[in-house]
Amino acid sequence: MTERLKISIVYLVTAIFVLLNTYLVYKEIYFGILIPIACIMLIMFVFSLEKVLLLAVFVTPLAVNIGDYDMGVSISVPSEPLLIGILFFFILKILLEGGIERRIIRHPITLAILFNLSWMLITAITSDIPLVSFKFLLSRLWFIIPIYLGGLMLFRSKPNIRIFIWAYVTSLIVVVFYTTWVHAGYSFSEKAGHWVMSPFYNDHTAYGSILALFIPVLFGLSLDKAVTRRQRFLAAAAMLILIMALYLSFCRAAWVSVVFAIGVLALVKLRIKFKWIALSVIVLMTFFFTFKFEIIDKLDKNKQDASANFIEHIESIMNISTDASNLERINRWQAALRMFAERPVVGWGPGTYQFEYAPFQRSKEKTIISTNLGDHGNAHSEYIGPLAESGLPGLISVVFILITVIYTGLKVYRHAANSQTRLISLSATLGLITYFVHGLINDFLNTDKASVPFWGLVAIIVALDLYHNTPSEETKS
């Protein structure tokens, strides 16, 4: 094709677009303006899928839900459409290029994820509401395949690990500034702190969980001597911003998760042997079950509700007598356990808890915020929810992911061939530990806000284990 012909084609296409869009605007149809953007995105999907992935990560904190989130018929725009597109083109790329590396498939974390997805598929088939369950499974796939498998491709280049983290954190800080500005208009009250992050995050618990997750990660980046002093300073500054935002979020579970991660860090640094940690856990569990009635009686006397006062807010964590939030979680968990007792193997189907739990509530356990309409969230636990929806194997599959992720992260830390790999693996593991702890009383992995950073950090740990655990990586930044 001659140069003159190429120019003629460009002019022709441009003229057609101008004429077409002029006609559409005349008819008050404005979608034509998006045609060039759609063309650019299509080209990026075909020729630069990694950049689309980073774009999806960047827009996730700023994405807004369209539809009814509580009823499970919403979509987060623009992040989820981008992830769906990445899912399609990534599968196409795998088919054309001959599949995924065997060592990725054989990795313990990948096997744990495959076990979880396989059992989810089985229980979707046996589900009481198959349409809901298969939609739930599909949404899990458009998080895991682009972010976990796509992330592994991206993280073959070590600098992309920091680019991924900063892509999310940069937008998250924008949300923090917006949230703080709105919150200031309400004198930083505790009640306003529950919703001022809207419309970007559903509530303060979702917002707090992500703040907590990135604090250890940024702490690690601030200590990375393989990068410039300016980069370390920016990471430290971002960490302090997130700590401030976490305090103002009034999210008690997020506070506890960070404290727990600090405790794990202390154990790692003190090189406490695993057998002593396991013995301590057994002693604590034995103590709890021996004196459980006395402990519950003591907790039942705690009348401290959530408060703007830091100490009182901490005390309210153990209030199971008057705190509506705590009582409603217990109500949801009790209903989930009754659902599990009725169907202990396959459960009621992935994503169906909120549509099935109402008959399993007891009137004496209901609170002022209880509902029978299948709205206001689900089981409020990353562990009890799967137990009700996918039975005991579902819970085991989640715990299997937890164990393999933490074990691999700490293994890479202990046996890393260079200091940078050691630092990144530990900070990513601690970040994920905050989410595993938070997951005891909340569950957000059905949302893009949590799934993108969660599966991204998991992919970072696997990539470090497979690609960056050699002495030659010491010099790479």
N, C-alpha and C positions, 0 to 999 in steps of 0.2 A: 504494500500500500504506500503510495507516494505521500510526501509531506503535504502537498496541496489537497489531496483527497481527505487526509485526516482532518485538516482545518475545516474543510467544507462540511464534513460529518458533524464536527463540534458545533459549527454555526447552525446546521440544520436541526440538531437535537435541541439546542438552546432556543431556537425560534419556535419549535413545536411546544416546548415547555411553557414559554411565555404566552403563547396563544391559548394553550389549554388552561393555564392557571388564570388568565384574564377572563376566560369564559366562566370558569368555576367561581371566581370572586363575584362576577356579575350575577350569578345564580345564588350568591350568598353561601357558597360551599368553600370552606377555607382549608380543607385537608390537603389541597394541592401544594400548599407551601411546604409540606413535610416531605414531598417527593425527593428533593435533593438530599435531605438528611437520611432518608431511607436508603437511597442509592449508596451514599457514603458508608452507612453502617453495613450494608450488604457486602461491599468491597472489603471492609475490615474483617467481617466474619470469615470471608473466604481466604484472605491473604495475611491477616494479622490477628488471629484469634486470641493470642496472649494479651494484646492491647485491649481487646474487648473485655476480657476477663478482669483486667485491672480497672477498666472503666466501671464495670459492674460493682466491683469492690468499693470504688470511690463514691458511687452514688447511693450505696445501700443505706448509710446513716441518714441521708437526706430524702430517701424514698418515702412515699405516702401511700397508705392503704386506700384503695378504691373498692367500695362494696361493703358488705356486712362482715366484719372480721369475726365477731362472736359466733355467727352462724356458719362460719367456714366457707364463705363464698366470696372472699375478697382476694385482691391481687395487689402486691406492692409495686408501685410504678415509680421509676422506670427499671428498678433492679430485677424483678422477677421476669419480665419479658426478655431482658438481656440474658438472664441465666437460662431461660427456655431456649433461646436462640443458640447459646453456647452449647447446651446439651445436644441439640440436633446436629450442629456442625462438628462437634467433638466426636460423636458416634460415627458420623460420616467419615471423618478423618481417620479414625481407628480402622474402619472397614477398608478404606483405600490403602492404608499404610501397613496393614498386616497385624493388627492387634496391639495388645499392651505387653510390656516386658514381663517375662515370667517371674522375675524377682519381685516385681510390684505385687503381682497376684499372690505369690507365696508368702508375702510379708505377713506377720501375725496380725497387724492392725487391719490390713486389707481383708484377711480371712474373717476377723471379727465383724467387720462391716458387712461382708457378704453373708455371714450367718444371720445377722440382724435383718438384712433386706430379704433374704430367702424366707425366713420365718414370717416376716411381715407380708410377703406375697401369699404364703399358705393361709394365714389368718384373714387376709383380704378376701380370699375365695370362700372361706367359711363364715365370713362376716354377716351380721344381722342386716347391715346396710352396705352392700358391696360397692355401690356408687361412691359413697363417702370414703370407704377404705381404699379403693383404688386411686381416688383423687389424692388422698393422703400419701399413699405410696409414691405416686407420680411426683408430688411436690418434694418428697424426700430425695428422689432421684435427681431433680433439677438443682438441688443443693449439693449433693454428694459428688455427682459425676463432674460437673464443671469445677467445683471448688477443690475437692480432694484429688481426683485424677488429673484435672486440668492444672491444679496447683503443683502436683508432682512434676509435670512437664515444665511449668514455669520456674520451679525452684531448682532445676538442674543448674541454672545460673545462680550462684549464691547471692549476688547483689539484689536479685529480684525478691529475696526474702524481706529485706528492709523496704523495698518499694511497695510490696504488698501491704506490709504493716502500716506504712505512712499513708498509703492510699485510703485506708479506712480511718486512721486516726485523724488525718487532716479534716475530713468531713465531720467526724465525731466532735472535734473541737468547735467547729462552726455551730453544731447543735448545742454544745455546752454553752457557748456565748449567748445564743438565742434563749436557751432555757433560763440561764442566770438573769438575763435582762428582763424577761417576763416575770420571773420569780421575785425580782427586786420590786416590781410594781405591787406585789402583795406582801411586802416587808419580810420576805423569806419565811412565810408561815409554813408550818408542818402540813396543813391540809392542802395548800396550794402546791406544795412540793410533790403531790401525788400525780398531778396532771399537766404541769407547766411545760413538760417536754413534748406534749402533743402539738402537732400531728405526726412528729417524726418517730416517737416511740410511744407504744400503747399506754404505758404507765410508768411509775417510778421504779417498779421492780425490774422490768425489762431494761430500762435505761441504766439502773444501778448495776445489773449483772454484767453489762458490757464494759462499763467504766472499771469495775473490779477486774475483769478479765485482762484489760490492757495495762493496768498499773504495773504488774510484774514484768510484762513484756517491755514496756518503756524503761523500766528500771534496768533491765538487762542491756538495752540499747545505749543507755547513758553511761554504762561501764565498758563498752566495747572499744578497746584501744586500737582496733584495726581500722577505725574510721577517724575522721578529723575531730578536733576539739569542738569545733562549731556544731558538728552533727551530734556529739554527745551532749552539748549544752541544750540544743533544741529538744532532744529526747527527755532530758531532765526537766526542762520547762513544761513540756507537754504532760509529763507525769504529775507534776505539781498541780497543773490545771485540772487533771482528771481526779486527783485526790480531793481538791476543793469541791468539784462537782459531785463526787461521791458523798461527801459529808452533807451537802445541800439536798441530795436526793432523798434523804430520810429512809433509805432502803436498808433495813436492819440485816436482812439475809446477806446483802452484798458486803456490809461491814464485817460480818462474821466470816465470810468466805476469804476476805483479804487477811484477816487475823490468822485463819487456818493455814493459808498459804505461807505466811511468815513463820508459823510453827513448823511446817514441813521444811522450809528453807533452813531453819535452825537445826533440825534433825539431820539434814543432808550435810550441812557444814560441820556439824559435830561428829559426823560419821557414825551415828548410832546404828548398831547392827539391827537388821530386820527382825531377828528373833525377839529382841527386847521390845521393839515396837509392837509386834504381834502379841507378846505376853501382856503388855500394858493394856492393849485393846481388850483382851480376854478378861483381865482383872476389872476393867471399867464396866464391861457388859455384865459380868458376874455381880458386881456391886449394884448395878441398876436393877437387875431382875430380883436380887435378894431384897432390896429395899424399895421396890417400885411403888408399893402402896403409900409408903411414907413420902416418897419423892412427889408423887402425883398430888397427895394431900397438901404438901407444901406449896406446889405450883398453883393449886386451886385457890390458895389464900392470897395470891398476887393479884391485886386489883389495879395495877398501874397500866393505864391506857397509853397509846402512842402520844408523844408530846414533842414540842419544839425543843425542850430541854434535853441535852444529849444524854445525861445520866438516866433520866426518866424514860427516854426512848429506848435505851439499852435494857432497862428493867422490864419494859413492856414485852420484850421478846418472849419471856417466860409466862406471860399472863394468859392462862387458858380458862379464865373464869368470866372475864368481861370484854376482852379485846375481840371485836367482831371479826377482824381479819384472821387472827389465829384460830378462832372457833370455827370459822367457815372452812379453813383448810382441813381441820380435823373432821368436819362433817363430810367434806369431799373425799377424804382418805377412807373414812369408814364406809361410805357408799362404794368406793372402788374395791375395798377388801371384800364386801358382800358380793359384788359382781364377780370377783375372782373366785370366791367360794362356790358360786353357781357354775362357772365355766373355767376350771383351773388350768386347762391345757391350751385351748385355742382362743379363749377370751371372747369378747363381743365384736372384735374387728378394729383395726387401726383407725383412729380418728373418731370413733363412735361414742366415746365416753360421754361427751356433753349431751348426746341425744338419748342416752340409755340410763343415766345414773339416777334420774328423778325418783323412780319407784323404789330405789334402794336407800333413800334417805329415811331417817326416823324423825318424827315430829319433835322429840326432846332434844335432838342434836342440831336442828335448824337454827339459823340466826336471822337477824334482821336483813341480811343481804343474801339469804338463800333464795333460790329460784327453781322452778320446775320447767322452765321454758327452753332449756338447752343453750342458754347464753351465759355471759359473764365468765367465760373461760372454761378450763377443763379440770383435770385431777390435781393440778398444782404440784406435780412431782414428775421428774424424768424417770422415776423408778416405779412408783405406784401406778402411774398412768399406763405404762406398757403391761404391768401385771394384770390390770383389768381388761385391757384391750387385746393383748396377745398371749395371755396366760403366763405360766411360770417360765416356759422357754423364752418368751419375750423379755422378761426381766433378766434372765440369765444372759441373753444376747447383749443387753445394755451394759450389764456388769462386766461382761467379757471385753467390750470396747474400753470401758474405764480402766480395767486392769492392764490390758495390752498397751494402751496409750501411756499410762504412768510408768509402767515397767520399761517400755522402750525409751521414753524420754530420759529416765534416770540412768538407763544402761548407756545411752549415747553420752550423757554427761560424764559418767565414770570412766568410760573407755575412749573418750574423744582423743583424736590425734593432735588436736590443736586447741588453743584457748578460746578462739571465737566460736567454734562449734560447741564447745562445752557451755559457754555462756548463753548462746541462743537456745540450745536444747533445754537448759534448766529454766530459763525465763518463760519459754513457751509452755513447758510442763506445769510450772506454777500458775500461769495464766489459766490453763485448762483445769487445774485443780480448783481454782476459785469457782469455775462454772459447775464442776462436779458437786461441790459442796452446795452451791446455790440451787442445784437441781434437786436437792432433797425436798424443797418446799415450793419450787416453781418450775415451769417447763416452757422453754421458748424455742426449742430446736425445730418447731414447725413454722418458724418465721425466718425471713431473710436476715433480720437484724442480728440474730444470734448464730444462725447456721453459717453465714459467710465467715465470720472470724473464727468460730469453733472449728469447722472443718479445715479452714486455712491453716490454723495452728497445728492441727493433727497432720496435715500434709507436710508442714515444715519439719516436724519431728521425723517423719518417714524419709523425707528427702535428705535430711542430715545423716540419717542412718545408712541410706543407700548410696548417696552421691558425694558427700562432703566429709567423710570420716577418714581422711588421709592426711599425712603431714604436709603435702604440697599445698593444701588449702590454707595453710597458715598465712600465706602472703596475699591471699585474695581478699578483697573487700567488696 
